[in-house]
Amino acid sequence: MTTNTVNRQRRAVIYTRISEDRNGDQLGVGRQEDACRKLASDLGWLVVRVLEDDDRTAYGKNGLRAKRPAYAELLDLLAGGQADAVIVWHVDRLYRQARDLEPLIDVVERTGAAVRPVTHGELDLASASGRMVARILASVSTHEIEHAVERMREKKAELRAAGHFHGGVRGFGHKPLHKRAPGSPPQVPQTDPREAELIRQAAQDVLAYAADSSTGKSLGAICRDWNARKIRTPRGKEWGIPSLRAMLTGARLAGLIEHNGEIVGQATWEPILDAETWRVLRRVLRDPSRNTYTDRPAERKIKYLGTGLYLCHKCAEPVRAGGAKAGEQQRYRCAAGHVMRYAAPIDDFAERVVVARLARPDARTAFSGPGDATPAGPSMDELSARHAALNARLEGLVEAFADDDEADPVEFRKASRSLRNKITAIEQQIADVVTAAAAAREPGPLDDVDMPELVRRHEADPEGALTWWRETYDLEQRRKILATLAVVTILPGRRGRAPRGGAPFDPESVRVEWVHAN
């Protein structure tokens, strides 16, 4: 039933929103509020609340609604009768897509609430014609956004191809860019000397720690040090291990352009780290065996075997457990939402596979780490010398080509590509040597495991062996063993509703690949 509000003063809620507030000064929403208050005064309406979604987009992706707490509260106030009017600077502050318009239409139909934008007359959502117009405007707004996104993607692809910075928040280690005038050439990020030195020192500390944990610093130690010194991220936040790892592994530091996980070209700005250091650092920090999460505070200890260890089949990113409500089974899911599976059956399957493999007579030999044998191949000094020599040859080739007006570009590209491939191969060998050196200083994953007892119990009763395994070794130890021995990848489960009693677990939906097995 529609509520009659014509003959009494309207109780209005002012709603403001701005998609991006880079400086956090709220100037955009402040100007909107001033205009809305003036309109309320002209109409004689009483402002009962001011709600703002500062730095929040109204454009939801992948079929989902954008998260706007203030907009949700606005709908609740109207539905609950605490207000009967909305004043907004423009209708696109309220909605950008039809999926956000429909809940507002539903509330207006039930309550008779008025919607009044500053920039034009009342938005009539109480009549069929008015709703049709509103839906058309929403479709037009969605088209404008999608078209703008396409243009931005094309422009960013063009900038990447040319090696230019293609937008976004400035990278740590580089100075902020000034607003570029239309038609002016792209700006080249300039190195911030203080932040660049912090990055170089952090890289040295991480590599030293990887080779010998008694030297250097872990990512956590660096975060604590920087936060204590009030060194903040480009967004002004404290550093955490994920943000520090992402920054140190970013191709930007090596003067490279990266897109969707692939190196697509050379950047126009000066590198902060040399290519050799960066590639080794990236390989060390992306080593799956590092994701053991054993240095967390007691109150944040991992509760599930696969948290941060199991990988998503599509994006190869670690999955996390979390989000289950009371009474629900916990699930693993990746941040992008590619996979969401119940945790308990996967943990049970993974541990059964691990225990069965360790119960085989050749387990200790098969899983001997790189440090158990003398590394074959050239030493670090020899590899460094080769790397320097190849880089010198490449520089000489470039200089010779630049000085020879009759040089064949095709022959130059062929020769330079050959040298770059050799340099890449040497860098991979250097990374392998660093990884092997780190492993050589760490105890073997099976050193503390009573292998004879495990074999004996497994031969007598596999179920009893699994129980003994879990009772004898705590979750932290079992996670470390799993992380060192295998890579577990979660694939999609069976589609459709599970039959009564639950669907049987599909072993084909979990892939276990041994890391060191011969």
Protein Blocks (a to p, Z undefined) as FASTA:
>chain_A
ZZdfklpccddddddddfbdfkonommmmmmmmmmmmmmmmnopacfbdcddehiafbdg
ehiacddfklmmmmmmmmnopaccdcdfbfklmpmcfklmmmmmmmmmmnopacddfkbc
cddfkbmklmmmmmmmmmmmmmmmmmmmmmmmmmmmmmmmnopaeedjddehiacddddd
ehiacddddddfklmmmmmmmmmmmmmmmmomkgcjdfklmmmmmmmnopacfkopacdf
klmmmmmmpmklnopaceehiafbdcfbdcfbdfklmmmmmmmmmpmklmnopmbcfklc
cfbfkgokaccfklopacdeehiaehiacddddfkopaccdfklmmmmmmmmmmmmmmpm
klmmmmpcfklpccedjdfklmmmmmmmmmmmmmmmmmmmmmmmkbcfklmmmmmmmmmm
mmmmmmmmmmmmmmmmmmmmpccfklmpcfklmmmmmmmommlmmmmmmmmpcfklmmmm
mmmmpccddddddedjddehiaaddfklpccddfklZZ
